[in-house]
Each structure stands twice: as C-alpha cells, then as structure tokens.
Amino acid sequence: MAFGKSKKQQRRDRYSYRGIGAITDSGLSPRTHSAPPSFPCSDLMLPMALFFKKFTEGAKILAKRPSFSKDPRQLQFQADINRLFLYSSYNQLGKSADEANVEEIIEMANKASFADQQMQVQENVHSQIKAFCTFMDEILLPNKKMVNDFSELSRQTNTLPHRSGLSFAVGRSNTPINPDVPQTRPLSQAEVSQKLKNQLGFTLDVKSSQIPHKDAGQGLFLDGAADVGAVIAFYPGVVYSPAFYRYIPGYPKVDAQNPYLITRYDGNVINAQPWGSGGEVREPWSGRIMGEIKPNVKGAEKGSEKFWKLLSKPLEGNKLGSKNEILERRNPLALAHFANHPPKGVQPNVMICPYDFPLTEDNMRVYIPNVMFGNGEVNMRRFGSFWFKSGVSRKSASSTNAATLKTLVLVATRALEDEEVLLNYRLSNTKGRPQWYAPVDEEEDRRRWS
C-alpha cells in the first residue's frame, strides 16, 4: 500500500504504464512513435458495455479520415491493439473496478503511444497466462503438500503400471522412456479440465455448434464464467515465420485440406491441425505427427484470418523442421482453433490477440502449446502480399532482445458464461468466401487484407 497518497493517486500509480507520454528520439517514423488513433468519449460514466459499443463506432468514423487511410492494414492493427488495451486493462482491475478506474483507462488509451499500448497488452496477457500456468502446476505436479498426504501418494503409486517378470526378461518397460519428461499426476484430459474450472472459474469444451447452419459442425464452448478481457484460449500448433511458408504441409494450396491455419499481423502462420484435440500425456512434441481432429468440422474455409497467397512449390522440411518441446497435451485451453465464426446478425464475443511468449520463462513453457518451425527466425520484409529476405538475421539484428515464441490467444470482448465462443474470421475478400460466412464488418476485412 502506498502511504500518504490519495486513492486517485494510487490508481494512477497502478496504471502508470511505462513510457506513456514520454518523448523519444529514436529516429523512427512519426507513425511508429505517435499515439495510435484515439476515440474520445464525452460521457465517461457509461457502463462498460455501452462504452465499448461507442468505442467501436468511433473506430469506424476514424478509419474514414484521409490521414489514416494511407496504410489501412496498420490502422486496423492499431485499432485492434487499442481495443485489447481497454479490455485487458479493465480485466486487470478485477471485481473492484469502479467508474473512476474506467475513466483513467480511457484517458490512458487516448494518450498512450501504439508501442506503449502493445507493451501493456503483452504484460496484461502474460500476467493472466502466468496465473493459468500456476493453476496447472497445482493440478498436475505432485507438490510437497500432496506428497506428504500418504493416501494421495499411495493412490498415485498404485496407478503406475507394474512391470511383469516377462517385461524384465525382454527389457521392456511401461514407464516413460524419456527421462526429461517430469512425472505428473495420472489425470485424464477431462479430469484436468474439470480441476482447472474449479481453480480458474471456467474451462473449454468442444461439441456440436449451436449455429443454425448445416456446415457449422463442432464448436468451442466456454464452460463456466469469464470476465471481459480474460484470456480464454490458446491457438495451438506449429508456427511458421514468412521465411518458412514453403514448408507448410500442402503448399502452395495450404488451405485446401486444412481449415486450421491462422495468421498474425507480423506474417507468422500457425498450423493447429497437428495439435488436434490435444492428448492425454505430457510429452515431447514437434508437430510432425498429425493430431486427432474431432469429426464434422466445417469445410476448408473454417480457419480465421485466412492465409490465401503463397508462391512456388513446396519444400521438404524433414531436416529443418520444428524440434521436440516437452508440452502438456492435456492443456484444456489449447482449443482456440475450434471456435466458429458468428452467424449473420450476431456479434463475436472474443477477438484474436498476438502474444509473444518470452522463452526465458522456462517454468511456463510446457503450457504454451506451440513450437516454432525452423532453426531460427530470418529477417523478412513485406511488399504487398509477398515476403522477401532482407539479408540480415533477426538474431544478429537484435541480439539484445529476448527470444520469444510468436503465438495467438483469444480474449473475451464481453463477460461470458456457459456459451459458444464466436470469433470473427475476417476472411479475405479477395477470394470467393463460403456461403456460411457473414462479414461482421466489411471495412475491417478490407483493411486487414489490404
């Protein structure tokens, strides 16, 4: 507690984000360092639902201004980060949030630079994921308290497979062959999911979609309750940087038989198909073995933020591919790729959020359901729809920066409770879109793929 300070000052200290309002001289372009599009709100005492609605309307008006139409794709990215800043910052306040807190968040969103908002979104998301990882450790790792509980220890011991005399004779064993994989409690994926709900307040389930369309297939459902700004799902799978597009299975028509591809604004593509529905163990995983996908999913256009344009012929990635990482395949939140696009007239209740996981967080790595394809990142530059090598590796160009894994998560855009998760796919409007696709916002789709 900060002694000698007013409550208002304490709130300002709590949300005094680093670098906000600071004047820098880095030689970057004014757009890079200037404040992102701001959305003034005269009535700061509106309920959150009405405020976010007003924010969306302001974004549409601002997007039509000539000064922001030169780079519509960057504008849409800035607008998305602005929304994520508001949602995730509000979530950080928790149940104690009041109108004064909301007022300060709005004020900061209008003043903070785009870089500062990006940084704060990363910190807000990371703090939630860190809490999730702590819960998962409590569920899966035999901690000191549980080891001292003899009944629990006995139960765990009795569930381990015993070797028979024959297995000793022939040298076979049912125990894990990889000593690098730590022992975890023998819980099924369903049991882990239920225990996470008890801890976090929600979990996820995949079952028949409630969308009234013959191609709806399976959908993603939130079981429990989550607040606005909550991270509710990870988009799992293999991450391909632009330098390795030609190694994506099925290249160049990668989306023909794979509806589980998604792209980040920086060009990284995540292929969730190998992850499938997860698994029942903690194990080394590289993404080379195809995961089990539950049947009756939508057609090949299911994937959100579709990746349409690829060049040349495919390359074999046997020698270059992703390395084995010990991952927890029972992760109950690694199911974002099952989220459906909302039907006509229905608003999405989550949005995509880029999350750069710091690889220095060794104790959290097992719960991040992604692996990077290739031996390292190659610096690429985007020209229109295409990417080209710049000749300088990212490692040498920014050796002082900590290594990160480029991932995606889903963030709730309103309070959710026992309902289907709906994500705006933003399919490219440069190619014919499927019959079931009803654009949420045509202008956003156009800006995203400009």
RAVEN-V286360 format. One record per run of one state. SS is the DSSP state (H for helix, E for strand, L for the rest). FROM is the first residue (numbers start at 0). LEN is the number of residues. Records with the same first field share a line. If there is no record, write none. Layout:
SS = FROM-LEN ; FROM-LEN
//
This chain:
L = 0-6 ; 14-15 ; 33-1 ; 35-12 ; 63-2 ; 68-3 ; 96-2 ; 111-1 ; 140-3 ; 148-1 ; 159-5 ; 170-18 ; 200-1 ; 208-9 ; 226-4 ; 234-2 ; 240-1 ; 247-13 ; 263-5 ; 271-10 ; 285-39 ; 328-7 ; 338-1 ; 340-9 ; 358-6 ; 367-2 ; 372-5 ; 383-2 ; 397-6 ; 412-3 ; 420-1 ; 423-18 ; 448-2
H = 6-8 ; 29-4 ; 47-16 ; 65-3 ; 71-25 ; 98-13 ; 113-27 ; 143-5 ; 149-10 ; 164-6 ; 188-12 ; 241-6 ; 335-3 ; 364-3 ; 393-4 ; 441-7
E = 34-1 ; 112-1 ; 201-7 ; 217-9 ; 230-4 ; 236-4 ; 260-3 ; 268-3 ; 281-4 ; 324-4 ; 339-1 ; 349-9 ; 369-3 ; 377-6 ; 385-8 ; 403-9 ; 415-5 ; 421-2
//
